[in-house]
């Protein structure tokens, strides 16, 4: 275990919940696994995932995502058309509306306009995002002006790998941006479709034990240079 993680736990009182330990060990910007790892996926890496193994997986996911975004665009257009018709009818019946005041029941700007968003949680080395954007470049090039692709990533090294992988698509006009959390990634886009591959299994979790009807939470404690339960 990194001495840096031990030091962080000592600084937090000498012990932390297992959830907090996972958070530090995985995502700390200096000592966390996703910040330190040189090679994450594939040959020479720690593990492999489907996006790194086969372009067919990425293309299949891209088709599904495209169907869902198509449906969201159609729903937005239907909503806007209905709202415009209703607003016109209301306007003809109103004698006065204050300048800049929205008509009653009018759709908010974050639904009526702006970009839809696809947010990938944990982008790996960018293969899935690359596959989706390549598919859109071929099948939905007009989405360059309508859809934003966002990636939630905490590892600076992985973020740079993703940027390198997606540089070609970004230079051809696709809007790609990164956020350190979901709230940041969602900024300015509505509605959003959220996807992730092998993401949930790395989220910090609490460990508990029940003894004689009482629940006890597991802690990780610093003991010299080591960590103990």
C-alpha positions as CSV (number, residue, x, y, z in Angstrom):
1,X,0.0,0.0,0.0
2,X,1.3,3.5,-0.9
3,X,2.8,5.3,2.1
4,X,0.9,8.3,0.7
5,X,-2.5,6.7,1.4
6,X,-1.3,5.7,4.9
7,X,-0.4,9.3,5.5
8,X,-3.7,10.6,4.3
9,X,-5.5,8.2,6.7
10,X,-3.3,9.3,9.6
11,X,-4.2,12.9,8.7
12,X,-7.9,12.0,9.0
13,X,-7.6,10.7,12.5
14,X,-5.9,7.4,11.9
15,X,-8.9,5.5,10.6
16,X,-11.5,5.8,7.9
17,X,-14.5,3.9,6.7
18,X,-13.9,1.3,4.0
19,X,-15.7,3.5,1.6
20,X,-13.4,6.4,2.2
21,X,-10.4,4.1,1.9
22,X,-11.6,2.9,-1.5
23,X,-12.1,6.5,-2.6
24,X,-8.6,7.5,-1.6
25,X,-7.0,4.4,-3.0
26,X,-8.7,4.7,-6.4
27,X,-9.3,8.4,-7.1
28,X,-6.9,10.5,-5.0
29,X,-5.3,12.9,-7.5
30,X,-1.7,12.0,-6.4
31,X,-1.8,8.6,-4.7
32,X,-4.9,7.1,-6.3
33,X,-4.7,4.1,-8.6
34,X,-6.2,5.9,-11.6
35,X,-3.7,8.7,-11.2
36,X,-0.6,6.6,-10.8
37,X,-1.2,3.7,-13.3
38,X,1.1,3.9,-16.3
39,X,-0.8,1.3,-18.4
40,X,-4.3,0.5,-17.5
41,X,-5.7,-1.7,-20.3
42,X,-4.6,-4.3,-22.8
43,X,-1.2,-6.0,-23.1
44,X,1.1,-4.9,-20.3
45,X,-1.9,-3.4,-18.4
46,X,-3.7,-4.5,-15.3
47,X,-6.9,-5.7,-17.1
48,X,-8.9,-5.5,-20.3
49,X,-12.4,-4.4,-21.0
50,X,-14.7,-4.9,-24.0
51,X,-14.1,-1.5,-25.6
52,X,-10.4,-2.2,-25.7
53,X,-10.8,-5.7,-27.1
54,X,-13.2,-5.3,-30.0
55,X,-14.5,-2.5,-32.2
56,X,-17.6,-4.5,-32.7
57,X,-18.6,-3.9,-29.1
58,X,-18.2,-0.1,-29.5
59,X,-20.2,-0.1,-32.7
60,X,-23.0,-2.1,-31.1
61,X,-23.1,0.3,-28.1
62,X,-23.0,3.3,-30.6
63,X,-26.0,2.0,-32.4
64,X,-28.0,1.7,-29.2
65,X,-26.9,5.1,-28.0
66,X,-27.9,6.6,-31.4
67,X,-31.4,5.1,-31.2
68,X,-31.8,6.6,-27.7
69,X,-30.6,10.0,-28.8
70,X,-32.8,9.9,-31.9
71,X,-35.8,9.3,-29.6
72,X,-34.8,12.2,-27.3
73,X,-34.4,14.5,-30.3
74,X,-37.8,13.5,-31.7
75,X,-39.4,14.0,-28.2
76,X,-37.9,17.4,-27.9
77,X,-39.1,18.4,-31.4
78,X,-42.6,17.2,-30.6
79,X,-42.6,19.0,-27.3
80,X,-41.4,22.2,-28.9
81,X,-44.0,22.0,-31.7
82,X,-46.8,21.5,-29.2
83,X,-45.5,24.3,-26.9
84,X,-45.2,26.7,-29.8
85,X,-48.8,26.0,-30.9
86,X,-50.1,26.4,-27.4
87,X,-48.0,29.6,-26.8
88,X,-49.4,31.1,-30.0
89,X,-53.0,30.4,-28.9
90,X,-52.3,31.8,-25.5
91,X,-50.7,34.9,-26.9
92,X,-53.7,35.7,-29.0
93,X,-55.9,35.6,-25.9
94,X,-53.6,37.7,-23.7
95,X,-54.0,41.5,-23.8
96,X,-50.5,42.1,-22.4
97,X,-47.4,40.2,-21.4
98,X,-44.5,42.0,-19.7
99,X,-41.4,42.3,-21.8
100,X,-39.2,39.2,-21.3
101,X,-41.9,37.4,-19.4
102,X,-42.4,33.8,-20.4
103,X,-45.9,32.8,-21.4
104,X,-47.6,30.5,-18.8
105,X,-46.7,26.9,-19.4
106,X,-43.9,27.7,-21.9
107,X,-41.1,25.2,-22.0
108,X,-37.8,26.1,-20.3
109,X,-34.8,27.0,-22.4
110,X,-32.8,24.0,-21.2
111,X,-35.4,21.7,-22.8
112,X,-36.4,23.8,-25.8
113,X,-32.9,24.6,-27.0
114,X,-29.2,23.8,-26.5
115,X,-27.4,20.6,-26.9
116,X,-28.4,17.2,-25.8
117,X,-25.7,15.3,-23.8
118,X,-24.3,11.9,-23.7
119,X,-22.2,11.4,-20.6
120,X,-19.8,8.5,-20.2
121,X,-18.9,7.6,-16.6
122,X,-15.2,6.6,-16.5
123,X,-13.9,6.7,-20.1
124,X,-11.1,4.2,-19.8
125,X,-8.6,4.9,-22.6
126,X,-11.3,6.5,-24.8
127,X,-12.1,3.5,-27.1
128,X,-15.9,3.5,-26.4
129,X,-16.2,7.3,-26.9
130,X,-14.1,7.0,-30.1
131,X,-16.3,4.3,-31.4
132,X,-19.5,6.3,-30.7
133,X,-18.2,9.5,-32.3
134,X,-16.9,7.6,-35.3
135,X,-20.3,6.1,-35.8
136,X,-21.9,9.5,-35.5
137,X,-19.4,11.0,-37.9
138,X,-20.6,8.4,-40.5
139,X,-24.3,8.2,-39.6
140,X,-25.3,11.4,-37.9
141,X,-22.8,14.2,-38.9
142,X,-25.4,16.9,-38.3
143,X,-25.2,16.0,-34.6
144,X,-22.0,18.0,-34.3
145,X,-24.3,21.0,-33.7
146,X,-26.8,19.2,-31.6
147,X,-25.1,16.7,-29.2
148,X,-22.3,17.1,-26.7
149,X,-20.2,14.2,-25.5
150,X,-19.0,14.5,-21.9
151,X,-16.7,12.1,-19.9
152,X,-16.5,12.0,-16.1
153,X,-12.9,11.2,-15.3
154,X,-10.9,11.7,-12.1
155,X,-7.5,10.4,-13.3
156,X,-5.4,13.1,-15.0
157,X,-3.3,10.5,-16.9
158,X,-6.4,8.7,-18.2
159,X,-8.0,12.1,-19.1
160,X,-5.0,12.9,-21.3
161,X,-5.1,9.5,-23.0
162,X,-8.8,10.0,-23.7
163,X,-8.0,13.5,-25.2
164,X,-5.3,12.0,-27.4
165,X,-7.7,9.3,-28.6
166,X,-10.5,11.8,-29.4
167,X,-8.4,14.6,-30.8
168,X,-9.3,13.7,-34.4
169,X,-13.1,13.8,-33.7
170,X,-12.7,17.0,-31.7
171,X,-10.8,18.7,-34.6
172,X,-13.6,17.7,-37.0
173,X,-16.1,19.6,-34.9
174,X,-17.5,17.3,-32.3
175,X,-18.0,18.8,-28.9
176,X,-16.2,16.7,-26.3
177,X,-15.5,17.9,-22.7
178,X,-14.5,16.4,-19.3
179,X,-15.8,16.8,-15.8
180,X,-14.5,15.6,-12.5
181,X,-18.0,14.6,-11.4
182,X,-21.5,14.2,-12.8
183,X,-22.7,17.6,-11.8
184,X,-19.8,19.3,-13.7
185,X,-20.3,17.1,-16.7
186,X,-24.1,17.9,-16.9
187,X,-23.5,21.7,-17.0
188,X,-25.3,23.3,-19.9
189,X,-26.7,20.2,-21.5
190,X,-30.2,18.8,-21.2
191,X,-31.5,16.2,-21.5
192,X,-28.7,13.7,-20.9
193,X,-28.1,10.0,-21.5
194,X,-25.7,8.5,-19.1
195,X,-23.6,5.3,-19.9
196,X,-20.7,3.5,-18.4
197,X,-18.8,0.3,-18.9
198,X,-17.5,-1.6,-15.9
199,X,-18.0,1.5,-13.8
200,X,-20.3,0.5,-10.9
201,X,-17.9,-2.2,-9.7
202,X,-15.3,0.4,-8.8
203,X,-17.5,2.8,-6.8
204,X,-16.6,3.1,-3.1
205,X,-18.9,1.0,-0.9
206,X,-19.4,0.7,2.8
207,X,-18.8,-2.7,4.5
208,X,-20.9,-3.6,7.5
209,X,-21.3,-6.6,9.8
210,X,-24.4,-7.4,11.8
211,X,-23.9,-9.1,15.2
212,X,-26.8,-9.8,17.6
213,X,-29.0,-7.3,15.8
214,X,-26.5,-4.5,15.8
215,X,-24.8,-3.1,12.7
216,X,-21.1,-2.4,12.8
217,X,-19.2,-0.6,10.1
218,X,-15.8,-1.7,8.9
219,X,-12.9,0.7,9.2
220,X,-9.4,0.8,7.8
221,X,-6.8,1.9,10.4
222,X,-3.2,3.1,10.0
223,X,-0.8,1.1,12.1
224,X,2.7,2.2,11.5
225,X,3.5,1.8,7.8
226,X,0.7,-0.7,7.3
227,X,-3.1,-0.6,7.2
228,X,-5.3,-3.0,9.2
229,X,-9.0,-3.7,9.6
